[in-house]
Amino acid sequence: MAGEIDDIKGRVKKAVGELTDDDKLKQEGTVDKVAGKVKDVVDKAADKAKDVLKKD
């Protein structure tokens, strides 16, 4: 969930940065999108680890 919020926030920032030709805002958007994807990967790995531990 947190990853999705960061991804959306990043998409909006990047789009606004492109519309206004603001390089800093475009970079912030890219960073937010990447952070969102990383959070999603970590959350999925944690969920998978929990499932494996429950089976034991």
N, C-alpha and C positions, 0 to 999 in steps of 0.2 A: 504494500500500500504506500509506504513512504517513498519507495522507488518510483512509483507511478506519478506521485505528486511532483517529485523533482524533475522527472522527465517532461511532464506537461509544462512546468514552470520554465524549464530550459527551452522548450519549443517556442513558448510565447516570447521569452527574452530574445531569442535568436531572430524570430520573425520581426519583432519591433526594431531590433538592431539593424536588420537588413533594410527595413523601410526607412529608417532615419539615417542610415549610413553611419551607425555608431559601432565602431570596431570593438570597443570594450564591452558593450552590451552583447554583441554577437559571441564574443569569447566566453562571457559569463553564461550565456545560454548553452554553449557547447559543454562547458564544465558541469553545469547542472544536469544536462542530459546524460553525460557519462556517469555522474554520481548516482543518478537514478538507476541506471543499468547495473552498476556495481551493487547497489543495495538489493536489487531484485535477485541477483546471482547469490549473494550472501544469504538472503532469506530462504531461497530455494535449497541451498546447501544445508542450512540449519534445519529446515523441515525434513529433509531427507535423512539427516543424522538422527533426528528425534525418532523417525519411523524405524530406523535400523535398531536403535537402542530399545524401543518398545518391544520389538520382536524377540529379544533375548530374554 
